[in-house]
Amino acid sequence: MRTPYYQYDLGILENTLKSIKESTAQHIDWHVHYAIKANANPLLLKLIKEYGLGIDCVSGGEINVAMENGFPASSIVFAGVGKADWEIDLALKSDIACFNVESEAELDVIAERCAALGKTAHIAFRVNPDVDAHTHANITTGKAENKFGIEIPMLLPIIRKALDNPCFAFEGLHFHIGSQILDMEPFHLLCQKVNALQDLMEKEGIKLNSINVGGGLGVDYVNPELNPVPDFKQYFSIFENNLKLRKGQQLHFELGRAVVAQCGQLITKVLYVKQGTVKKFAIVDAGFTELIRPALYGAHHKIVNMTSDGPVQKYDVVGPICESSDVFGKDEMLSEVRRGDLIALMSAGAYGEAMSSQYNCRPLPPSVEK
């Protein structure tokens, strides 16, 4: 097999999906959508579909991929701050379940496209609840300074505008506060914000058919072998015990990383071991073209030498890209590294293959089932 490549353990993915299903089974009005931006590999989508998840999309391309892989349009929700006209048209013609509308300007354009196509758009408004998710600044989405959603003081007039337009079927409110959230307190705070907004909507005579709390649950990048499946029971229980849903309301979730991160590994081969004056480098054939998270977010994936049982030594594990940020880990303690060894970058199922690029004219990595 040509390296680097992505390797997926469908057993881990199936255990993850089973846990999601078991944790939500008693709630017929709960719906889990997979955030397809995390990984759109058909190998994974097939199993995700079998377990009955819907799809959360943020582009027209993702809508097409979801439908091409058998997900019904009625299970698709569509978010994103910059929906292009052609993407809106695609979603309308496909009769997707719901647009998560992120601004008044977007609402106006959807209304124009509805009128032009003779369609009705089911919409929810994405609310920016000003909740700090205590995660990396680049993946925090629920603070007032972020580009996502409509701030609470601006919300009521926009909802009333939608209610007055026959092009729209208003469904409810949508939230998403960030990604890789391991501290559960932000989810408690989100519930408080949702409850307060529900009370406000009732006082204003506005009916909400659905609440969408997004996703954001993180995974264990430090000890993935010990924790291959996130604690979905704790996550879902927060909403079960703290959200004050109204009778008949639907509750929607949009989980991405938590579904697929732990089932994927990036496998790369050691090209050279380079001894410097102060550092020893393990130079591998994968770079940030295959896994950009360390360069983009300062993220760290556990690194394992799969083919050596030699004495443990210290290495900087680096890629071949002509950029100083092409580093997977510094001062990594690995079994003695030799040319030709296979190195696994763990927990790479989410935002790995999906964010791959062809910088330096490199080919995209293939993928295999473990």
QUIFENQUI-V532755 format. One record per helix or strand of 3 or more residues. SS is the DSSP state (H for helix, E for strand). FROM is the first residue (numbers start at 1). TO is the last residue. If there is no record, write none. Layout:
ss=SS from=FROM to=TO
ss=SS from=FROM to=TO
This chain:
ss=E from=5 to=8
ss=H from=10 to=24
ss=E from=30 to=35
ss=H from=36 to=38
ss=H from=42 to=50
ss=E from=54 to=57
ss=H from=60 to=68
ss=H from=73 to=75
ss=E from=76 to=78
ss=H from=85 to=94
ss=E from=98 to=101
ss=H from=104 to=117
ss=E from=121 to=128
ss=H from=137 to=139
ss=H from=152 to=163
ss=E from=168 to=174
ss=H from=185 to=203
ss=E from=210 to=212
ss=H from=232 to=242
ss=E from=250 to=255
ss=H from=257 to=263
ss=E from=264 to=275
ss=E from=280 to=284
ss=H from=293 to=297
ss=E from=303 to=305
ss=E from=312 to=318
ss=E from=327 to=335
ss=E from=342 to=345
ss=H from=353 to=355
ss=H from=359 to=361
ss=E from=366 to=369
